[in-house]
Every structure is written in C-alpha cells, then in structure tokens.
C-alpha cells in the first residue's frame, strides 16, 4: 500500500507524478523542496528533525552544508506556499530542532501498486529518489546511477503459476517460468528507468527553474528597516544595517541594487509596494524590522516580488545583544546570501575585518549623518568619522568615508575649497594604503585630481579604477559622467549618468545633473523635461531651479529664467551664484545698464562673497565685454580657483567663444575645443 496523494488547504500533491497544484493550477517546485514537502506531509503534526531531513534528502554519508542547505530548501518551499514564518499556516520552525507541518492534511485512500509488488516497495517518493545514490561533484550535490547495478526483481510465483496454467499445450514448465521471469525483469527494469528519469528531470527542472528566476528578477531595493523600539536612540544602528545590507548585495551579487539614498526616502512612509517599486524601477523589495528589547535582538527580513506582493523568502533572527555589531554582520551576510539564492544570483561572501566596537559605532553615526546630505549633517559626519579613526587608526572604511565627506564640503560653496580637497586627498590615500579595494576612495581621489589639480587624465583613471572595484557605486558613475561631459564626450556621459540613475533613481542631484548633461550636449527640450521631473519630485530643490533657469536662458525665455533663479537663491546655499546667473540673464535680455551696476557690486564683494571669478567672467560674456571677461578668467586661472572646469561646454559662456583668447585659455586648461 503506497500513499501517493495529499491535500492541504488549496494545495494538491501527487507524489507519483511529482506534481503540486494550487487551486488546480500547476506549480513548479524544485527537487529538494519537493522531497522536503513530501517528508513533512508524511509526518503531519510531528516534529521532523533536521538530522532526519539531511538523511532523507541527501543520504547518510554525503557531505552537505546542512544548515545552509536546509534553510534554503525551507525558504524556497515557504515562498511557493506563501507561508509567513512569523505567522505560519503550514511550516512551523522548532528552533534548533527541526520543522513541523501544522496544517490539516487530507489523505485519500491509498492505492495498491501492482507494479511495485514485483519489486521492493518504496515507502515514499523521497525514499524512491534516495535509491539513486547521491554523489558530490565540485561541491554540488547530484544523484547518479553510474556504476550501480539495478537488481532485476524476482518474478511473483503465483503469477508464474497462473501463466503456466493458462498456456495450453505447454510441455516444458521451464519455458513458462523463464518467460514470466523475463516479464517481471522487464517491468522492474522499466520501473528503475522511470525513477532515474524522474531524478534527471528534477535536476534539469531545478536548473531551468533557477534560470527562470534569474531571468525574472534582476534588481532589488532594501527599504529602511523599521526600528520597533519606542525611542530613536538606535536609529543609526538600524539605518546602518540597511546601508550594510545594500552594500553587501551590491558587492556580492550580480543584481542591480538600488542605492540607500533613494531607498531612504521611504523611511517612515506608508505607500503601496507596487508604487515604491515603480519609482525605484525594481523587481523585488527587501524590508524588515529591528527590535532591541532586554538582552535580546529580534531582526526580521522578507523578500517580496514587487509586481504582486508575493513573499519569496522570509526569516526571523532572535539573537543575544552581547555583541550587536557582530550580530549585525552575521545577520546581514545571511540575509544577502538568502536573497541572492532566492533570486538566482551568484553570491561571493564578504570578509569583515576586525574593528574596534567603539570605532564601528562612530563610523555608523558618521554614515547616518553623511546620508542626510546637508552641509551641517556632512560636517557632523566628519566629526564621527574622525572619532572612528581616533579609536582605530587602521579603519580603512572610516578614512574613505571622511574623504567623501570632505569632497562634499568642498562643493558646498566654500570660498576656498582647496583646504577640504587636501584633507580629502590625505584621507583617500590613507584608506587605500590600508585597503586597496575601496572604490569610494578612488572616486574621492578622482574628484581631487579634477577639482583641485585640473588633472583630467589622472581623474579619469581614478574614476575608472573606482568603477572597476565597485560597479554598483552611483556616486562614481555620477562624477565620471560629469567629467566625460567636460571632455565633450557627451554620448559616454549620457551612458554613465543613466547608470548612476539606475542605481540611485530618486537622487535629486543625479537627476538634476542628468538634465544638465542634456543641456551641455545641446538637447534643450530633453533637459527641460528632465529638470521638470526633478521639481515634480521635490519643488524645494534649489539646484534644480537654478538649472531650469539656465535652460530657459538658452531658450531665450529670460523672464521665466529670472523667476527660477530667484527661487533657487531663496531656497539654496548659493545665493551669490544665483545673483551672477540673474545678472547674466539680465544682460542677455538687453538690460545692460542694470547688469553693469549689479556685476560691479559682485566684483566689490569678491572673494569674500563665496563667488568664483569665473562667475563674474560669465556675466561679462553675457554683456559681450570679452576684455573684462578674459581679465577675470585669467585671474581665476592664476589663483587656481574653482569654476573653470565647465567653461568649455556651458552655454552661459557662449558670448566669449569667438574671442581667440578664450580658445587659448581652453588649450592652457587642456580642455577640448568645440568641433564646428
């Protein structure tokens, strides 16, 4: 007697055809999860211990990484059954022991298997499959019938006797017995072939299924984990875990992973999953929670199909709080690995260097403030990164974070950014001395080479090295795109800015610079559409208003441009740059007297008014006073001040392009001339 059919909830399982159906619809299930499901269904309501699962699914003498292999099988099975481990309908985890199938199982009357009567009966499909010896090849578990003899079953004596009696005119009983033995042997051999064929089918099916998953899911976003504590004291730890998981997935898998900066915009925001996935342009979402209560830490994580909210994987981690940062490393790595396996991606486990716990905590606080991207917050991040380095002078990641922070401060409108750039260079070089694989440090060095040294080739080399080490860094793609535009490589610049947006789709500054990329390339309509999109996301983003003003000036819409500049000045941290743009537009609109009066006011406040000499030169280009413009260009060049990097491509300097001295300046800067 063999049980071949199980029903539970909306599911039907036929073990003979190895077919699982939900409400009548076939569901593809890989071999190992299928065997596990059968094993659990054969023991409803009973604890199936982990060692029993290993023995039944892989055999007694086969080496497998049991913890990982069982967890993977359980997670895949839960994903198919849409079972939430926090509130299970089907599979309950008995921590440290095994699993129990808790749903009611309907077992129809078993059917006598006449074919199996001729051979040794198998008590379950898992056992039938176990008849084919498991072997390991290159560390992967497979099953093979090679070097195995399939015993031919002995014929049933009663069958032989009946057959002999039914054969009229038979004179030699030996011939009848021999014929029956042959039939029984053929049936047994066919049964063995069917079993082997099923194994081969499952192996191929499993590979196809994994391939389909890889084809179906290409991208993931990690939404900010929710801090379930009543206070915000550990927000930096929870956000740090989100950041670490995002980085782990980006570095260790082949998936496109959305930057934490875009994902963090959904912190504390309740929106439908499909709306979030459309905005982030992803197939899957990871979300989770963090609760530190008493001496325990409880972390939950789940992976969801963004198209239909379907659970693909989920896990709860209940840990001691003895070493929170070690727990975070271990749990983060496991979540990343399970997400990669579930989505059919490769996974390369990261190595964590030992870091002083106080240094690690300071570093996480630095990351927390750096991600806010305001001048005050970035200055705070510098303090915490410095604290981390003080606690652990060999903390490479802290030096890399410090370098990035100083690069941002240099771009936040300082009168002389060279001090921040020198500090950024020291921090980046120290980071690379300690760990040569840090792409972020190479990106910071690239910015230093370009912004301070005007070493375009050296900067490009650093950017390429950064992207080779970390192709998932949107900042490196962004900065490299700006450099390519500067060198008039507009097609390549467009490719890089799109790569940055694919990784950080909600970044306001990357989206704004995507508009400028089109503007510099001469595609004003595309530029206008892009900057309008930024302002639809955030009407309060000052840089987008200033960029929109420049685009409108290029379209000769001076009055509308003035309004954008005024808004940008009011909202932003660059009021004097906004002033220079306004005066430039005023000059182009024909109001030259007022433009002259205003530019002299800007000159009288220089250099203490946070404005570049190149900005004053821009106004004179608008007035077509190339003598005055070249005086300010030359002064800026001699002082090696900021602002000259984009004069070769920005239309605001078009009024000076006909002057041979302007072309000579571009040659001195080793910037390419426009091709006419």
Helices and strands as residue ranges (DSSP letters): E 5-8, E 11-14, E 19-22, E 25-27, H 31-41, E 47-49, H 50-58, H 66-81, G 85-87, E 91-94, E 98-101, H 114-117, H 125-130, E 134-137, E 140-143, H 157-166, H 173-216, E 219-222, E 226-227, H 235-252, E 256-257, H 260-263, G 264-266, H 273-280, E 284-293, E 296-305, E 310-320, H 324-342, H 357-370, H 375-391, H 396-410, H 418-434, H 439-451, H 456-469, H 474-486, H 490-503, H 508-520, H 524-537, H 542-554, H 558-571, H 575-588, H 592-605, H 613-622, H 626-638, G 651-656, H 660-669
